[in-house]
Each structure stands twice: as structure tokens, then as C-alpha cells.
Amino acid sequence: MLAEQPGNPSTAPAPLKHPDKLYIDGQWVAASTGKEFSVISPDTESVYVRVGEASEADIEKAVSAARKAFDHGPWPRLSHAERGAYLRAMAEKLRARSHDMAAIWPHEMGVTYAFAQSFMPRIAGIYDFYANLGDTFAFEERHATSSGIGNGLLVREPVGVVGAIIPWNAPAMIIAYKLAPALIAGCTVILKSSPEAPGMALIIAEVAEEVGLPPGVVNVVTADRQASDALVRNAAVDKISFTGSSAVGKHIGSVLAQRVGRYTLELGGKSAAIVLDDYDLETAAKALATAASQMTCQVCASLTRIIVTKNRHDRLLEALASAYSSVKVGSPFDPATQMGPVATLRQRERVETYIAKGMQAGFTLAAGGKRPVHLPRGFYLEPTVFGNVSNRSELAQEEIFGPVLAVIPADSEEQAVEIANDSIYGLSGAVFTNDVDRAYSVARRVRTGSVAHNGFRNDFGIAFGGFKQSGIGREGGVEGLMPYLETKTVLLEKLPSHHQTTQPRIVDSPA
């Protein structure tokens, strides 16, 4: 057992200044109904913190503040460099709070403290990246006109008021990849966190206040579905940026279609790892087991379908079962722990229903399938591996969001690619081979937003997002800035004065 001592992140209170408040129009305010959410620690099943619950009336106040700040405030009228200075200040504050964020994350969704400590210092760099784009990105370009008459400018302006809806699994990173590009673009934001994991958004509110962002530029609320839906339906919100389930994403898309609202959706996944016949099975098994341990496989891009030729299926299944079952499951705050609990009781029960379906279907249960006997308290599950899984089964087709892997046999490399593509999702994937040309060939044939070679990797610094029902749009990198911009063509008889003193890039237009 871990000793209870002052400063111990496993027992210390949540490092939040105003957990019971909402942050609206630059002020900390009480929720209008006085209601609160209880955040339950998945390790102890006890209340970690209580936070204010935003009602529909509170959402309306936050939207009004963001609308006023965009239409009449200084933020959209600052230069990109001036906005970049605010983002750099936010980055510095977040670096100083990385230990607080690392302490909160395990209590909200069960990630190990060691992983959180290694991960959180990266968050500040996202704000620095978009601050730098304020200096380098072509927000305005001079174009030759197709008629040859006058001067053409292509300008990229902020899309407006943004509703950013954040899930519970990796909130600090997901907030950063929505908030930072929105802010450098000149947008104002209503940041809506999930009731299960509100801590990171509240830290962002504290940082926004500390760096002096103008009132209404960033508003932070925690809300459940009904109030969240009010944010989506509000016509004063120009764009919704959502990360979460495909079912909710479809609903958001249908609502916004009625008023032609803008949206980006980063949705579910059921990603496939294809293990080709030249790759060592033990090495592949260790890599897959290690990746599936991170965040207890509560990652939309997790490699949960493992596809291998039939003649190597049993050997890979044995190696994967051995590697995954040897993962140490325990308290997120124990340094020896490699995998913590799932986030909530509801989530554990959901995963258990899929394990039961796999057993009922007659698939080979090679490892796990139960709750760990040495962990009677907490939302824990054993690392679980099924073999001889049909790709048409629920186990292979539906996103489980928990530590359950399915090994699927294929007749050939060609069929392996077909199986990988036989899914409503297309978020991520991997190909294991020693031949880089084969890796490239398979990667180009798999219809997913990301494909990695010999491991589980995604790169938000380039772009992240999905094909098919895994989403619309991209987050991260320069691609992640574009959804927060509207493109405008300005046709002038003469160049404005600021273009007469500079040498902008001239883009030829077709005749």
C-alpha cells in the first residue's frame, strides 16, 4: 500500500482553485442551479472532487460571452503575433502546472501516474507550436487574378465562436489541439469538459485568467448531455469541434447541417495491426501488449484488431496472450503498475459485456476475461485476448474502449488488408514487417487516417483524424489550424498599403 502523506498525489486533494465554479466572461461564477458532479476515482471508487454542473442557462451565458468577445472585443482584431504572445504565456503557465495535471489524470480515468508524469510536459509545446504559426503561416496571400484585372488577395479569417467538446480519456491533449489553433486564428471558445474528467479544463481556465486573456475569449463549463446539446444547437456558435463517440458525432453533424454550422469530428476507431509473414511474432506481441496497456486501451486509435495469416495465428495468439497477461495491473500510483483501471463503473460493465459476447461466440479466450482477484476495489479488468475471431463479430466491429484484443486469421496479405478495411471505422492502423516497401504498400491500401510501421504511433504534429465513420477533419499540425479559418477572396483595384511595402508570395491563378 502507498503511504498516505502530504503531497502524495494518490491522496492529495485536487489541485484546483475553483472546482465548484464555472469560468464565464473572465469571471468564476457559481452554476445557476447549484448542482455539482462528483468525480469518482477509478482506483478507490471514492469521490476525488466535486465540480459545478452547468445548466442550459449557463451554456447560454457562456455562448453570449464568447459571441460578445468575438463581435466586439479586441481578440479577433489583434495581430497573429499578439495572440501568439498570449499562447506562449499560456505555455509557460502550463509547464509550471504539469505536475498538477499529472496528479489529476490518474484520478479521472485511471492512467498510470508514471505515464502522466512523462506525458504532461509535452502539452505546453502544443501552444508554442500554434504561437509560432502566428509568425509563419500565410494568413494572407496575394494572387494573380484569372481575368488579369486588378489584384487578388486570399485571406484566412477566424471562423468565429467555437464550441469545443472534450472527452474524458485524454482531455489535456485534446483541449490543446482544439484551443490553441482556435485562439491563434482569432476565435473565441466555449470549452465544454466531460463530467468524468473536468480537471484539465479548469486548469486551462485558471491559466486563461492568469495570463490576462480578454473576457469571453475562453469560457469553461462542465456539462452533461442535455446542456451540451444546447451548446450544439445554439445558432450563435459558428463551429463545433467534437471528440467522442461516433454516435454522438452523427447527432452533432445532423444538428449543424440544419443551420449549416461548421464542425470537425474526431470519432471512434477499431484499428487494425497487420502482422506480415516476415516479422518476428514475439517482437510484435510485446509491442502490441505494451501499446494496449497505455491508458488501459481507452484510446480511440488503439490497435485492437490484430490480423495475421492462418498458419501463424496460433503462435501469435500464444505470444500475445503471454505478453499481455504478464502486464502488471494495479493502482495508477504504484510505480510498478503497467496498467491501471478503466475510467468508470459504467465503462467496466460495458467492456465486460463484450467479453461475454466473445465467449458466447466461441472465440478462443487466450488470456484474461475477468476482474483481477487481488483488486477487489476499483474499476479493474484483466488484460484480455481472444483468438480465432470473426471480423464480422461485434468483438471485431465495435469499439470496446478497454483492454480487449482480438486476433483475426487471414488467408493472405491481400485478405489481411481487406479485413482491415472491412470496418465502418478508419482512424489508425499499423503494419509489422521488416520490408519498408511492403510497409508503404500496405499503408497506402489501408483506409485509415494514420498508419504506423512496426508499432502503435500517431503524430498530431503532422495531422490526426479518420476516414469513414472515424470523423471529419484533422487535428494537429498546420492541418489542425485550417478548420478554425474561413477563406475570403478580396479583389481590389490597387494593393493596400501594407502590401506595397512587403514582398508577399504571389500565387498564379488559372486563366
N, C-alpha and C positions, 0 to 999 in steps of 0.2 A: 504493500500500500504506500501511496505517496504521503509524506508528512504534511499536515496542514500547518502552514506557516505564512506570515505576512509576505505578500508579494508573490506567493505561489500561484501561477496562472490557473491551476486547476481549482483553486478555492477562492481566489480574489474576486471581488465584485467587478462587474463590467466597467471598463474604464471609459465611461460616458458621462458627460456633464449634465445633459438634459434628456435622459431616456424617456421621460414621461411627456415630452413636448414634441410638437411639430415645428418645422422651420419654414416659415412663410413670410415673404416680403421682407426678408432681413431680420425677422424677429422670431424668438422662441415663444410659441403660443400653445395653450392647452387645447386638446382635442375638444370639439364643440359638445360632444356627448359625454365626455369624461370617461369613456371606456378605454380599456387597455388590453393589449395582447400579452400573454405570458410566453416567454421564450423558454422552452424546455431543453435542458442539456441532454443530448442523446447518450451520454456516458452514465449519468447518475439518475436520469429521469426526474430531476428536481428543477425548480424554476431558477433560471440563470438571471433573468432581468425581465422587468415589465416595461412595455413601451406604449406610448399613446396611439390609439386607433383612430385614424382619420375617417370621418364620415363623408357622405356625398357633399355636404355643405362645406367641409374643409377642403375637399378637392376643388370645389368651385372657387374658394378663396385663393388657393394656390394657382389655379389657372388664371384668375383675374390679375394676380400679382405678376405672373410671367408675361401676360399679354400687355399690361401697362409698361413693364420694363422693356419689352421689345418695341412697342409702338412709340413710346415717349421717353424712354430712358436713354442713358448715354451708351450702354453696352454695344449695340449694333453699330454705333457711329464712331466708336474708337477705331484706330488703325489695327491691323492684324498684329503688328509688333507690340502695340499697347496691350492688347488682350493676351498676347504671348507672355508678357511680363507677369500678369496675374497667374497664368498657368505655371510658370516657373516658381512663383511664390507658393502655390499650392503644392508643387512637387517637394519643395523643401519642408513644408509642414508635414507632408505625408511621410517623408523619410524619418522625421522625428517621431512619428506615431506608428511606425512599422511594428514595434514591439506590442503596442496595444491591439493592433489589427490581428497580429499573430495569436494573441491571447483569446480574442473573441471568436475567431473562426472555428476552433475545435468545439466550443460550447454550442455553436449554432448548427453545425452539420456533421461533426464527427471526424473531420480531417485531423491527422496527427499534428501535434504541436511542432514536432521537428520539421515536418513538411511546410507548415505555415511559416515558421521562422525563416526557412530558406526562400520562400516564395514572396513574402510581403515586401521586402526591399525593392523588388522589381516594379512595384506599382507606380512609384514616383516617376520612373523613367518614361512611362506612357504619356504623362502630362508634359514632360520635357520634349518628347518626340513631336507632339502636336504644337507645342510652343514654337519649336524650330520650323515647322511648316508655315507658321505665320510669316517667317522671313524668306522662305524659299519657294512656296507653292505659287503657281501662276493664277492668282485670283482674277487677274485682268490680262487679256491678250489683245493685241492689235491684229486684225485680219484684213487681208485684201478682199474687197467686195467682189462678188461674182459679176456685177454689172460694170465694174471698173469705175464707178462713180462714188465719190466721197470716201469716207473712212469708216471701217467697221471695228467695233470693239466687242469682244466676248467677255462678259463679266460674270463672276460667280458670287452670288449674294446668299446670305443666310436664309434657310428655309422658313424660319420663324420660331414659333413656340413649339417646343418638343416635349412630349411625354415619354420618359424613359422608364420602362417597366422591367424590374430586375428579379431574377430567380434567387433561390436560396443556396445553390450549391457553391458558386464562386463569385459572390457579389462584388468584392473589391476590384477584381479584374474586369468584370463585365461593366460595372459602373464607369471605370476609367475609359474603356473603349467606346462608350456612348457619350459620356460627359465631356471629355477632353476635345474630341473633334467638334462636338456641338458648340462648345464655348469658343474655340478659335475661329469657327465660322461666323460667330456673332449671334448665335441663337440664345434664347432663354429656355430654362429647363424646369420641368416638374419631375423630380426623381421619386419614383414610387417603389419602395422596397417591399419585400415579402414579409409576412408576419413571423415566419420561421427564422429569418436572418436579417434583422434591421440594423445591426450594429455598424456595418461599414458605411451605410448611407448617413447615419447620424454623425459619424466621424467626418464625413465629407461636409455636412452642414456646419460642424464646428470649424473646419478648415476654411470654408467659404466666408464665415463670419470673421475669422482671424485675419485673413488677407484683405478684407475690405471689399469683397465683390459688391457691386451696387445692389440695392434691394430688389428682389424679384428675379434676379438673374438665375439663381439656383434656389429652388424650393424643395424641401424634403418631407415626404409623408410616408407613413406605413399604413397600408390598407389591405383589406380583403377583397373578394371578387366583386361585390356589388359596387363598392366605392371605386374600385379600379375600372370597372366598366363605365362609370360616369366620366372618368378621365378620357377613355377611348371615344366616347360619344360626344364629348364637348366640342362644338364647332370652332371654338376659339383656339383649339390645339391644332397646329398645322401638320404635325408629324408625330407618329408613334414609333418608337424604337423598342421592340419587344424581344426578350429572350425567354424561352419557356417551351411548353409542350406544343406539339403540332395542332392539337385540338383547339387550344386557346388561340393559337396563331391564326387558324382558319376563321375563328369568330371575329378576331380583330380585323382581318382582311375584309370580311364581308361587311362589317360596320363602316369601315373607312371608305369602302367602294361607293357607299350611298352618298357620301359627300365629297368624293374624290380627294380624300385626305392622303397624305404621303405616309409610307410606312416601310420599315425594314423588319424582317422577321428572322431570328436565329432560333431554329426549332429542333426537333428531336433527331435522333440518329439510331442506326442499328449497323454499325460499321463493321466491315469485314477485313480480316487479315488473311491473305492468301499465302500459304507456305508452299513454295515450289520444290521440285524434287531434288534440287542440288543443295538445299540448305540443311544444316545440321539441326535435328529435331530438338535436342536438349537445349541448344542455344536459343532457338525460337521459343521454346516453352518457358524458359527463365525470363526472357524479355516480355512475353505476354503476361505472365503471372505478376511480374513487377509492376507493369503498367496498370493492370486491373486492381492492384492494391491501392494505388493512389486515389485518395478521396473515396475509398470503398466502392470504386467503379460507378460513382454518382457523377458521371461526366457524359455529356451528350455525344461526344466523339469517341467514347471508349470502343476498343476492338473486342466486341462481344461475340462475333461470329468468326470462327477460325475454320478456314476451308483448306483441305489437304486431300491429295489423291488417296483413293481407297486402299492401295497397297501400303500406305504409310499411316493410315488413320489410327490404328490401334497403338502403334508406337508413340505417335504424338499425343494421343489421349493419355497414355500412361505417364509420359514425361510431364505433360501439363498438369495432370492430377497431382503428381508428386510435388511439383514446384509450387502450385497454388496452395495445396493443403499444408505445406511447410511454412507458409506466411504466418507470422505471429499476430494474433488478433487480441486486442486489449485496449486499455484506457488510452485515449489520444495523448495523454500527458506522460505516459510511461515511455522513456527514451528507447526501450527495446521494442515497442509496438511498431508493427509494419502496416497494420490496417485497423482502423477504428470502427465505430458503429455506423449504421445508416442514420439519416438525419432525424427521422421521426418514427413514432409508433405506426402511423399510417403507412409510411414507406416500407417499414419492415414487413407489415402484413401484406402489402402489395407484392413484394418480392417473394414472399412465401407462397402466394397463390400461383406464381409462375413455376416455382419449384415443384409444387404439387401437380401442375399440368404436365410438366416434363416427365414426372414419374408415371402419371396416368397414361401418357402416350407410349410408354415402354422404352424410352430412351435410356441409354446406359448412364447411370449415376456413378461417376468415377471418383468424385470427391465431394465432401460437404453435404449440404442439403438440410442442415439443422441449425439450431441455435447452439453456440458453444456452451458446454455443460459447466465450464469454470467461470462463466459470466452470467449469473442469474439476473443481474440488474443491468439495464442499458439496452439499446436497440441493436443488438449484435446478431450477426449471422456468420456461419462458416463460409469460407471461400468454396464455391460450388462449381463443378464441371460436369457437363453432360456430353456424352458421345453418341455417335450414330444418329444425329439429329436431322430430321427432315427440314429442309429450308422452307417448306410450306407451313410449318407448325407455328403456333403462337410463340413458342420459345425462341424461334429464329426470326420471326417477323415483327414482334412488338418490342418497344423499348421498355426494358425492365428497370433500369437505373439502380442497379445493385450488383453484388458480387456473384453473378451467374454467367458462365461462359458456355457456349455451345460449339462443339466440334462437328463439322459437317463434311461428309465424304464426297469427293468428286471423281469423275472418270478421267479427267484430263485437265491440263491448264486452261484450255478453251472453256470447258464446262465450269471450272472454278470461277472464271471471270463472269460467266453467265449467272452463276449462283450469287456472286457478289452483287450484281446489278439487279437481281430479282428481289427488289425491295422497294417500298414506297419512299424510303429514305435515301439520302446521298450526301452525307455530311463529311465523313472521313474514311480512311482506309489505310492499308499497308500491304506491301508485298515483300516477302522474305526470299531472297535469292542472292547468290554470290556474283551474279552476272548483271552488271549495271544496265546493259542494253535490254535485257529481259525485264528488269525492273521498270525501265522507262516505257517499254512497250505495254506492259500490263497497266501501269499507271495511266497511260493515255486512253486505255479501253474501259477503265473503271469509272463509272459516272458518279463521282463524288467531288466535293469542293476541295478536299485535300487528300493527298496520297503520300505516304512516307515509305522509305526504304529501310527494311530490317528493324523496324521498331515503331513505337507509338509516338508520333510527333506531329504537332501543328504549329504554325508560325503566324501569330497575329501581327507580327511586324511586317509581313507581306500582305496577307489577307486571310480571313476566315469566314466561312459560310457554306451553305449547302445547295446541292441540286435537289430537284423534285420537292417532296414534302419536308425536306430539311430546312427550307427557308427561302427568303428573297432578300438579295442584297449581301453585302460583305461588311465585316468589321475588321478594324486593324489596318495599319499602313495607310498609304495615300488613298487606297480604295475605300477605307473606312471614313474618310472625310467627305467623299462625294455625296453620300445620301443626305448630308446636312446643308447642301448648297442647292440653290436654284440657278439655272443658267439663263442669262439675259443677253440678247443681241441689241447693241446700241449703234445706230447708223447716223453719222454726223457729217456735215459738210466740211468741217475742219476738225483737226485734232484738238482736244482740250489741252490746256496749258501744261499739265503735268506730263503729258506725252511728248510735248515739244522739247522738253529738257532731258528726256531719257531716251534710251535706245531699246525699246521693248522688242521681244521676239515677234516677227511678222509671220503669220501663217497664211499660206496661199489657199484660196478657196477655188473650187472647181468652176470652170467657165459656165 
